[in-house]
């Protein structure tokens, strides 16, 4: 499972267009990874609170807050 999340993170970081398409997020089976993808796509840090893993939640909040300020 950790490998799946790591692979997803690498893919999303490598191609921001994937993270920008919320429709693609719904195909992700891991709930935390799906919420991370949706939070990035919508630039909505409030969505991050649904992530159960503390480290992934913190990463999500940091990224989406940064995107919100710059966007």
PDB file of N, CA, C and O in Angstrom:
ATOM      1  N   UNK A   1       0.825  -1.192   0.000  1.00  0.00           N
ATOM      2  CA  UNK A   1       0.000   0.000   0.000  1.00  0.00           C
ATOM      3  C   UNK A   1       0.868   1.255   0.000  1.00  0.00           C
ATOM      4  O   UNK A   1       0.581   2.212  -0.718  1.00  0.00           O
ATOM      5  N   UNK A   2       1.943   1.249   0.816  1.00  0.00           N
ATOM      6  CA  UNK A   2       2.830   2.404   0.845  1.00  0.00           C
ATOM      7  C   UNK A   2       3.466   2.615  -0.518  1.00  0.00           C
ATOM      8  O   UNK A   2       3.675   3.749  -0.948  1.00  0.00           O
ATOM      9  N   UNK A   3       3.777   1.502  -1.203  1.00  0.00           N
ATOM     10  CA  UNK A   3       4.374   1.603  -2.527  1.00  0.00           C
ATOM     11  C   UNK A   3       3.392   2.244  -3.508  1.00  0.00           C
ATOM     12  O   UNK A   3       3.790   3.030  -4.368  1.00  0.00           O
ATOM     13  N   UNK A   4       2.120   1.907  -3.375  1.00  0.00           N
ATOM     14  CA  UNK A   4       1.089   2.490  -4.234  1.00  0.00           C
ATOM     15  C   UNK A   4       0.999   3.998  -4.020  1.00  0.00           C
ATOM     16  O   UNK A   4       0.928   4.764  -4.981  1.00  0.00           O
ATOM     17  N   UNK A   5       1.003   4.414  -2.779  1.00  0.00           N
ATOM     18  CA  UNK A   5       0.919   5.841  -2.472  1.00  0.00           C
ATOM     19  C   UNK A   5       2.165   6.563  -2.963  1.00  0.00           C
ATOM     20  O   UNK A   5       2.080   7.667  -3.503  1.00  0.00           O
ATOM     21  N   UNK A   6       3.319   5.940  -2.775  1.00  0.00           N
ATOM     22  CA  UNK A   6       4.562   6.544  -3.249  1.00  0.00           C
ATOM     23  C   UNK A   6       4.543   6.685  -4.762  1.00  0.00           C
ATOM     24  O   UNK A   6       4.927   7.726  -5.295  1.00  0.00           O
ATOM     25  N   UNK A   7       4.099   5.645  -5.456  1.00  0.00           N
ATOM     26  CA  UNK A   7       4.024   5.695  -6.917  1.00  0.00           C
ATOM     27  C   UNK A   7       3.060   6.789  -7.364  1.00  0.00           C
ATOM     28  O   UNK A   7       3.346   7.522  -8.312  1.00  0.00           O
ATOM     29  N   UNK A   8       1.932   6.900  -6.692  1.00  0.00           N
ATOM     30  CA  UNK A   8       0.960   7.944  -7.023  1.00  0.00           C
ATOM     31  C   UNK A   8       1.560   9.328  -6.816  1.00  0.00           C
ATOM     32  O   UNK A   8       1.393  10.214  -7.653  1.00  0.00           O
ATOM     33  N   UNK A   9       2.254   9.510  -5.708  1.00  0.00           N
ATOM     34  CA  UNK A   9       2.875  10.805  -5.427  1.00  0.00           C
ATOM     35  C   UNK A   9       3.885  11.169  -6.502  1.00  0.00           C
ATOM     36  O   UNK A   9       3.941  12.319  -6.939  1.00  0.00           O
ATOM     37  N   UNK A  10       4.679  10.207  -6.930  1.00  0.00           N
ATOM     38  CA  UNK A  10       5.676  10.457  -7.976  1.00  0.00           C
ATOM     39  C   UNK A  10       4.985  10.842  -9.275  1.00  0.00           C
ATOM     40  O   UNK A  10       5.409  11.775  -9.956  1.00  0.00           O
ATOM     41  N   UNK A  11       3.931  10.130  -9.616  1.00  0.00           N
ATOM     42  CA  UNK A  11       3.199  10.431 -10.852  1.00  0.00           C
ATOM     43  C   UNK A  11       2.591  11.830 -10.793  1.00  0.00           C
ATOM     44  O   UNK A  11       2.703  12.598 -11.748  1.00  0.00           O
ATOM     45  N   UNK A  12       1.950  12.161  -9.675  1.00  0.00           N
ATOM     46  CA  UNK A  12       1.305  13.468  -9.553  1.00  0.00           C
ATOM     47  C   UNK A  12       2.315  14.604  -9.542  1.00  0.00           C
ATOM     48  O   UNK A  12       2.048  15.679 -10.078  1.00  0.00           O
ATOM     49  N   UNK A  13       3.470  14.373  -8.939  1.00  0.00           N
ATOM     50  CA  UNK A  13       4.502  15.407  -8.929  1.00  0.00           C
ATOM     51  C   UNK A  13       5.134  15.555 -10.300  1.00  0.00           C
ATOM     52  O   UNK A  13       5.522  16.654 -10.696  1.00  0.00           O
ATOM     53  N   UNK A  14       5.238  14.452 -11.025  1.00  0.00           N
ATOM     54  CA  UNK A  14       5.866  14.481 -12.344  1.00  0.00           C
ATOM     55  C   UNK A  14       4.961  15.149 -13.373  1.00  0.00           C
ATOM     56  O   UNK A  14       5.450  15.785 -14.307  1.00  0.00           O
ATOM     57  N   UNK A  15       3.672  15.013 -13.215  1.00  0.00           N
ATOM     58  CA  UNK A  15       2.739  15.567 -14.189  1.00  0.00           C
ATOM     59  C   UNK A  15       1.604  16.297 -13.475  1.00  0.00           C
ATOM     60  O   UNK A  15       0.583  15.687 -13.160  1.00  0.00           O
ATOM     61  N   UNK A  16       1.769  17.599 -13.215  1.00  0.00           N
ATOM     62  CA  UNK A  16       0.736  18.356 -12.511  1.00  0.00           C
ATOM     63  C   UNK A  16      -0.613  18.366 -13.222  1.00  0.00           C
ATOM     64  O   UNK A  16      -1.642  18.597 -12.587  1.00  0.00           O
ATOM     65  N   UNK A  17      -0.622  18.120 -14.533  1.00  0.00           N
ATOM     66  CA  UNK A  17      -1.888  18.095 -15.261  1.00  0.00           C
ATOM     67  C   UNK A  17      -2.782  16.968 -14.759  1.00  0.00           C
ATOM     68  O   UNK A  17      -4.006  17.097 -14.768  1.00  0.00           O
ATOM     69  N   UNK A  18      -2.179  15.865 -14.320  1.00  0.00           N
ATOM     70  CA  UNK A  18      -2.968  14.759 -13.787  1.00  0.00           C
ATOM     71  C   UNK A  18      -3.679  15.208 -12.516  1.00  0.00           C
ATOM     72  O   UNK A  18      -4.864  14.932 -12.330  1.00  0.00           O
ATOM     73  N   UNK A  19      -2.957  15.896 -11.649  1.00  0.00           N
ATOM     74  CA  UNK A  19      -3.549  16.368 -10.398  1.00  0.00           C
ATOM     75  C   UNK A  19      -4.598  17.440 -10.659  1.00  0.00           C
ATOM     76  O   UNK A  19      -5.495  17.630  -9.837  1.00  0.00           O
ATOM     77  N   UNK A  20      -4.508  18.139 -11.775  1.00  0.00           N
ATOM     78  CA  UNK A  20      -5.435  19.208 -12.092  1.00  0.00           C
ATOM     79  C   UNK A  20      -6.785  18.715 -12.581  1.00  0.00           C
ATOM     80  O   UNK A  20      -7.740  19.490 -12.645  1.00  0.00           O
ATOM     81  N   UNK A  21      -6.879  17.430 -12.931  1.00  0.00           N
ATOM     82  CA  UNK A  21      -8.114  16.869 -13.445  1.00  0.00           C
ATOM     83  C   UNK A  21      -8.808  16.074 -12.350  1.00  0.00           C
ATOM     84  O   UNK A  21      -8.423  14.940 -12.066  1.00  0.00           O
ATOM     85  N   UNK A  22      -9.812  16.653 -11.743  1.00  0.00           N
ATOM     86  CA  UNK A  22     -10.495  16.006 -10.621  1.00  0.00           C
ATOM     87  C   UNK A  22     -11.143  14.690 -11.034  1.00  0.00           C
ATOM     88  O   UNK A  22     -11.257  13.780 -10.213  1.00  0.00           O
ATOM     89  N   UNK A  23     -11.563  14.571 -12.265  1.00  0.00           N
ATOM     90  CA  UNK A  23     -12.188  13.333 -12.730  1.00  0.00           C
ATOM     91  C   UNK A  23     -11.264  12.141 -12.624  1.00  0.00           C
ATOM     92  O   UNK A  23     -11.705  11.031 -12.328  1.00  0.00           O
ATOM     93  N   UNK A  24      -9.992  12.362 -12.864  1.00  0.00           N
ATOM     94  CA  UNK A  24      -8.998  11.299 -12.765  1.00  0.00           C
ATOM     95  C   UNK A  24      -8.875  10.811 -11.328  1.00  0.00           C
ATOM     96  O   UNK A  24      -8.599   9.634 -11.098  1.00  0.00           O
ATOM     97  N   UNK A  25      -9.072  11.682 -10.377  1.00  0.00           N
ATOM     98  CA  UNK A  25      -8.922  11.328  -8.959  1.00  0.00           C
ATOM     99  C   UNK A  25      -9.886  10.227  -8.544  1.00  0.00           C
ATOM    100  O   UNK A  25      -9.558   9.414  -7.679  1.00  0.00           O
ATOM    101  N   UNK A  26     -11.060  10.188  -9.141  1.00  0.00           N
ATOM    102  CA  UNK A  26     -12.068   9.214  -8.730  1.00  0.00           C
ATOM    103  C   UNK A  26     -11.713   7.790  -9.132  1.00  0.00           C
ATOM    104  O   UNK A  26     -12.356   6.846  -8.673  1.00  0.00           O
ATOM    105  N   UNK A  27     -10.704   7.615  -9.980  1.00  0.00           N
ATOM    106  CA  UNK A  27     -10.266   6.273 -10.363  1.00  0.00           C
ATOM    107  C   UNK A  27      -9.247   5.703  -9.381  1.00  0.00           C
ATOM    108  O   UNK A  27      -8.885   4.531  -9.492  1.00  0.00           O
ATOM    109  N   UNK A  28      -8.780   6.493  -8.432  1.00  0.00           N
ATOM    110  CA  UNK A  28      -7.781   6.055  -7.457  1.00  0.00           C
ATOM    111  C   UNK A  28      -8.487   5.273  -6.353  1.00  0.00           C
ATOM    112  O   UNK A  28      -9.421   5.777  -5.729  1.00  0.00           O
ATOM    113  N   UNK A  29      -8.041   4.045  -6.114  1.00  0.00           N
ATOM    114  CA  UNK A  29      -8.729   3.186  -5.140  1.00  0.00           C
ATOM    115  C   UNK A  29      -8.350   3.484  -3.690  1.00  0.00           C
ATOM    116  O   UNK A  29      -9.166   3.272  -2.792  1.00  0.00           O
ATOM    117  N   UNK A  30      -7.144   3.967  -3.441  1.00  0.00           N
ATOM    118  CA  UNK A  30      -6.732   4.277  -2.069  1.00  0.00           C
ATOM    119  C   UNK A  30      -7.427   5.564  -1.619  1.00  0.00           C
ATOM    120  O   UNK A  30      -7.253   6.605  -2.254  1.00  0.00           O
ATOM    121  N   UNK A  31      -8.210   5.515  -0.538  1.00  0.00           N
ATOM    122  CA  UNK A  31      -8.984   6.691  -0.114  1.00  0.00           C
ATOM    123  C   UNK A  31      -8.126   7.920   0.201  1.00  0.00           C
ATOM    124  O   UNK A  31      -8.481   9.033  -0.189  1.00  0.00           O
ATOM    125  N   UNK A  32      -7.008   7.736   0.898  1.00  0.00           N
ATOM    126  CA  UNK A  32      -6.155   8.878   1.229  1.00  0.00           C
ATOM    127  C   UNK A  32      -5.551   9.502  -0.020  1.00  0.00           C
ATOM    128  O   UNK A  32      -5.492  10.725  -0.144  1.00  0.00           O
ATOM    129  N   UNK A  33      -5.103   8.659  -0.945  1.00  0.00           N
ATOM    130  CA  UNK A  33      -4.520   9.163  -2.189  1.00  0.00           C
ATOM    131  C   UNK A  33      -5.575   9.883  -3.030  1.00  0.00           C
ATOM    132  O   UNK A  33      -5.284  10.890  -3.675  1.00  0.00           O
ATOM    133  N   UNK A  34      -6.808   9.353  -3.016  1.00  0.00           N
ATOM    134  CA  UNK A  34      -7.897   9.989  -3.770  1.00  0.00           C
ATOM    135  C   UNK A  34      -8.207  11.376  -3.212  1.00  0.00           C
ATOM    136  O   UNK A  34      -8.369  12.331  -3.972  1.00  0.00           O
ATOM    137  N   UNK A  35      -8.289  11.487  -1.895  1.00  0.00           N
ATOM    138  CA  UNK A  35      -8.567  12.786  -1.268  1.00  0.00           C
ATOM    139  C   UNK A  35      -7.428  13.764  -1.544  1.00  0.00           C
ATOM    140  O   UNK A  35      -7.671  14.941  -1.808  1.00  0.00           O
ATOM    141  N   UNK A  36      -6.196  13.285  -1.484  1.00  0.00           N
ATOM    142  CA  UNK A  36      -5.046  14.134  -1.795  1.00  0.00           C
ATOM    143  C   UNK A  36      -5.154  14.670  -3.216  1.00  0.00           C
ATOM    144  O   UNK A  36      -4.949  15.859  -3.456  1.00  0.00           O
ATOM    145  N   UNK A  37      -5.473  13.800  -4.141  1.00  0.00           N
ATOM    146  CA  UNK A  37      -5.627  14.198  -5.542  1.00  0.00           C
ATOM    147  C   UNK A  37      -6.738  15.242  -5.698  1.00  0.00           C
ATOM    148  O   UNK A  37      -6.560  16.239  -6.397  1.00  0.00           O
ATOM    149  N   UNK A  38      -7.873  15.014  -5.052  1.00  0.00           N
ATOM    150  CA  UNK A  38      -8.993  15.957  -5.150  1.00  0.00           C
ATOM    151  C   UNK A  38      -8.657  17.304  -4.510  1.00  0.00           C
ATOM    152  O   UNK A  38      -9.019  18.355  -5.039  1.00  0.00           O
ATOM    153  N   UNK A  39      -7.972  17.268  -3.382  1.00  0.00           N
ATOM    154  CA  UNK A  39      -7.582  18.517  -2.720  1.00  0.00           C
ATOM    155  C   UNK A  39      -6.657  19.325  -3.613  1.00  0.00           C
ATOM    156  O   UNK A  39      -6.776  20.547  -3.701  1.00  0.00           O
ATOM    157  N   UNK A  40      -5.734  18.636  -4.274  1.00  0.00           N
ATOM    158  CA  UNK A  40      -4.822  19.326  -5.197  1.00  0.00           C
ATOM    159  C   UNK A  40      -5.588  19.887  -6.393  1.00  0.00           C
ATOM    160  O   UNK A  40      -5.375  21.029  -6.798  1.00  0.00           O
ATOM    161  N   UNK A  41      -6.480  19.072  -6.952  1.00  0.00           N
ATOM    162  CA  UNK A  41      -7.222  19.490  -8.139  1.00  0.00           C
ATOM    163  C   UNK A  41      -8.097  20.707  -7.856  1.00  0.00           C
ATOM    164  O   UNK A  41      -8.224  21.596  -8.698  1.00  0.00           O
ATOM    165  N   UNK A  42      -8.700  20.743  -6.668  1.00  0.00           N
ATOM    166  CA  UNK A  42      -9.589  21.851  -6.306  1.00  0.00           C
ATOM    167  C   UNK A  42      -8.880  22.946  -5.509  1.00  0.00           C
ATOM    168  O   UNK A  42      -9.482  23.964  -5.168  1.00  0.00           O
ATOM    169  N   UNK A  43      -7.603  22.729  -5.218  1.00  0.00           N
ATOM    170  CA  UNK A  43      -6.818  23.670  -4.403  1.00  0.00           C
ATOM    171  C   UNK A  43      -7.580  24.014  -3.128  1.00  0.00           C
ATOM    172  O   UNK A  43      -7.759  25.180  -2.777  1.00  0.00           O
ATOM    173  N   UNK A  44      -8.024  22.952  -2.443  1.00  0.00           N
ATOM    174  CA  UNK A  44      -8.878  23.108  -1.270  1.00  0.00           C
ATOM    175  C   UNK A  44      -8.270  22.400  -0.064  1.00  0.00           C
ATOM    176  O   UNK A  44      -8.421  21.187   0.076  1.00  0.00           O
ATOM    177  N   UNK A  45      -7.579  23.147   0.817  1.00  0.00           N
ATOM    178  CA  UNK A  45      -6.953  22.511   1.981  1.00  0.00           C
ATOM    179  C   UNK A  45      -7.953  21.885   2.952  1.00  0.00           C
ATOM    180  O   UNK A  45      -7.567  21.015   3.733  1.00  0.00           O
ATOM    181  N   UNK A  46      -9.209  22.289   2.932  1.00  0.00           N
ATOM    182  CA  UNK A  46     -10.210  21.707   3.833  1.00  0.00           C
ATOM    183  C   UNK A  46     -10.433  20.227   3.539  1.00  0.00           C
ATOM    184  O   UNK A  46     -10.757  19.458   4.444  1.00  0.00           O
ATOM    185  N   UNK A  47     -10.263  19.825   2.294  1.00  0.00           N
ATOM    186  CA  UNK A  47     -10.430  18.413   1.928  1.00  0.00           C
ATOM    187  C   UNK A  47      -9.377  17.534   2.587  1.00  0.00           C
ATOM    188  O   UNK A  47      -9.612  16.344   2.801  1.00  0.00           O
ATOM    189  N   UNK A  48      -8.237  18.095   2.905  1.00  0.00           N
ATOM    190  CA  UNK A  48      -7.121  17.325   3.463  1.00  0.00           C
ATOM    191  C   UNK A  48      -7.456  16.701   4.808  1.00  0.00           C
ATOM    192  O   UNK A  48      -6.857  15.692   5.182  1.00  0.00           O
ATOM    193  N   UNK A  49      -8.397  17.274   5.540  1.00  0.00           N
ATOM    194  CA  UNK A  49      -8.735  16.747   6.861  1.00  0.00           C
ATOM    195  C   UNK A  49      -9.367  15.361   6.791  1.00  0.00           C
ATOM    196  O   UNK A  49      -9.454  14.680   7.812  1.00  0.00           O
ATOM    197  N   UNK A  50      -9.806  14.932   5.625  1.00  0.00           N
ATOM    198  CA  UNK A  50     -10.365  13.591   5.457  1.00  0.00           C
ATOM    199  C   UNK A  50      -9.280  12.523   5.312  1.00  0.00           C
ATOM    200  O   UNK A  50      -9.578  11.329   5.347  1.00  0.00           O
ATOM    201  N   UNK A  51      -8.033  12.942   5.151  1.00  0.00           N
ATOM    202  CA  UNK A  51      -6.923  11.994   5.009  1.00  0.00           C
ATOM    203  C   UNK A  51      -6.569  11.444   6.389  1.00  0.00           C
ATOM    204  O   UNK A  51      -6.367  12.207   7.334  1.00  0.00           O
ATOM    205  N   UNK A  52      -6.494  10.134   6.500  1.00  0.00           N
ATOM    206  CA  UNK A  52      -6.235   9.476   7.787  1.00  0.00           C
ATOM    207  C   UNK A  52      -4.752   9.480   8.165  1.00  0.00           C
ATOM    208  O   UNK A  52      -4.426   9.610   9.345  1.00  0.00           O
ATOM    209  N   UNK A  53      -3.857   9.342   7.202  1.00  0.00           N
ATOM    210  CA  UNK A  53      -2.416   9.304   7.487  1.00  0.00           C
ATOM    211  C   UNK A  53      -1.917  10.707   7.799  1.00  0.00           C
ATOM    212  O   UNK A  53      -2.077  11.626   6.997  1.00  0.00           O
ATOM    213  N   UNK A  54      -1.313  10.861   8.969  1.00  0.00           N
ATOM    214  CA  UNK A  54      -0.857  12.178   9.433  1.00  0.00           C
ATOM    215  C   UNK A  54       0.134  12.832   8.480  1.00  0.00           C
ATOM    216  O   UNK A  54       0.016  14.021   8.181  1.00  0.00           O
ATOM    217  N   UNK A  55       1.116  12.061   7.999  1.00  0.00           N
ATOM    218  CA  UNK A  55       2.143  12.637   7.137  1.00  0.00           C
ATOM    219  C   UNK A  55       1.564  13.093   5.806  1.00  0.00           C
ATOM    220  O   UNK A  55       1.932  14.152   5.297  1.00  0.00           O
ATOM    221  N   UNK A  56       0.661  12.302   5.241  1.00  0.00           N
ATOM    222  CA  UNK A  56       0.043  12.658   3.969  1.00  0.00           C
ATOM    223  C   UNK A  56      -0.895  13.854   4.139  1.00  0.00           C
ATOM    224  O   UNK A  56      -0.983  14.708   3.257  1.00  0.00           O
ATOM    225  N   UNK A  57      -1.598  13.912   5.284  1.00  0.00           N
ATOM    226  CA  UNK A  57      -2.491  15.044   5.561  1.00  0.00           C
ATOM    227  C   UNK A  57      -1.699  16.345   5.658  1.00  0.00           C
ATOM    228  O   UNK A  57      -2.106  17.373   5.118  1.00  0.00           O
ATOM    229  N   UNK A  58      -0.565  16.289   6.351  1.00  0.00           N
ATOM    230  CA  UNK A  58       0.275  17.483   6.494  1.00  0.00           C
ATOM    231  C   UNK A  58       0.815  17.930   5.141  1.00  0.00           C
ATOM    232  O   UNK A  58       0.849  19.123   4.841  1.00  0.00           O
ATOM    233  N   UNK A  59       1.237  16.964   4.326  1.00  0.00           N
ATOM    234  CA  UNK A  59       1.734  17.294   2.985  1.00  0.00           C
ATOM    235  C   UNK A  59       0.631  17.933   2.153  1.00  0.00           C
ATOM    236  O   UNK A  59       0.861  18.921   1.455  1.00  0.00           O
ATOM    237  N   UNK A  60      -0.556  17.370   2.231  1.00  0.00           N
ATOM    238  CA  UNK A  60      -1.705  17.881   1.492  1.00  0.00           C
ATOM    239  C   UNK A  60      -2.018  19.320   1.891  1.00  0.00           C
ATOM    240  O   UNK A  60      -2.205  20.184   1.035  1.00  0.00           O
ATOM    241  N   UNK A  61      -2.073  19.569   3.196  1.00  0.00           N
ATOM    242  CA  UNK A  61      -2.392  20.916   3.676  1.00  0.00           C
ATOM    243  C   UNK A  61      -1.340  21.919   3.235  1.00  0.00           C
ATOM    244  O   UNK A  61      -1.670  23.031   2.823  1.00  0.00           O
ATOM    245  N   UNK A  62      -0.071  21.529   3.320  1.00  0.00           N
ATOM    246  CA  UNK A  62       1.008  22.439   2.927  1.00  0.00           C
ATOM    247  C   UNK A  62       0.929  22.770   1.439  1.00  0.00           C
ATOM    248  O   UNK A  62       1.071  23.929   1.048  1.00  0.00           O
ATOM    249  N   UNK A  63       0.704  21.760   0.619  1.00  0.00           N
ATOM    250  CA  UNK A  63       0.645  21.979  -0.830  1.00  0.00           C
ATOM    251  C   UNK A  63      -0.562  22.808  -1.238  1.00  0.00           C
ATOM    252  O   UNK A  63      -0.438  23.730  -2.044  1.00  0.00           O
ATOM    253  N   UNK A  64      -1.719  22.490  -0.695  1.00  0.00           N
ATOM    254  CA  UNK A  64      -2.920  23.196  -1.136  1.00  0.00           C
ATOM    255  C   UNK A  64      -2.966  24.624  -0.613  1.00  0.00           C
ATOM    256  O   UNK A  64      -3.502  25.509  -1.279  1.00  0.00           O
ATOM    257  N   UNK A  65      -2.411  24.859   0.576  1.00  0.00           N
ATOM    258  CA  UNK A  65      -2.339  26.241   1.075  1.00  0.00           C
ATOM    259  C   UNK A  65      -1.413  27.074   0.205  1.00  0.00           C
ATOM    260  O   UNK A  65      -1.700  28.237  -0.080  1.00  0.00           O
ATOM    261  N   UNK A  66      -0.307  26.483  -0.215  1.00  0.00           N
ATOM    262  CA  UNK A  66       0.644  27.182  -1.082  1.00  0.00           C
ATOM    263  C   UNK A  66      -0.010  27.502  -2.416  1.00  0.00           C
ATOM    264  O   UNK A  66       0.146  28.606  -2.938  1.00  0.00           O
ATOM    265  N   UNK A  67      -0.746  26.534  -2.974  1.00  0.00           N
ATOM    266  CA  UNK A  67      -1.424  26.744  -4.251  1.00  0.00           C
ATOM    267  C   UNK A  67      -2.493  27.816  -4.120  1.00  0.00           C
ATOM    268  O   UNK A  67      -2.674  28.630  -5.026  1.00  0.00           O
ATOM    269  N   UNK A  68      -3.196  27.821  -3.006  1.00  0.00           N
ATOM    270  CA  UNK A  68      -4.270  28.787  -2.786  1.00  0.00           C
ATOM    271  C   UNK A  68      -3.721  30.212  -2.725  1.00  0.00           C
ATOM    272  O   UNK A  68      -4.322  31.136  -3.272  1.00  0.00           O
ATOM    273  N   UNK A  69      -2.582  30.385  -2.061  1.00  0.00           N
ATOM    274  CA  UNK A  69      -1.977  31.713  -1.941  1.00  0.00           C
ATOM    275  C   UNK A  69      -1.453  32.209  -3.276  1.00  0.00           C
ATOM    276  O   UNK A  69      -1.566  33.394  -3.588  1.00  0.00           O
ATOM    277  N   UNK A  70      -0.873  31.298  -4.078  1.00  0.00           N
ATOM    278  CA  UNK A  70      -0.280  31.722  -5.342  1.00  0.00           C
ATOM    279  C   UNK A  70      -1.313  31.780  -6.458  1.00  0.00           C
ATOM    280  O   UNK A  70      -1.091  32.444  -7.470  1.00  0.00           O
ATOM    281  N   UNK A  71      -2.445  31.090  -6.286  1.00  0.00           N
ATOM    282  CA  UNK A  71      -3.440  31.014  -7.342  1.00  0.00           C
ATOM    283  C   UNK A  71      -4.493  31.978  -7.134  1.00  0.00           C
ATOM    284  O   UNK A  71      -5.425  32.056  -7.934  1.00  0.00           O
TER     285      UNK A  71
END
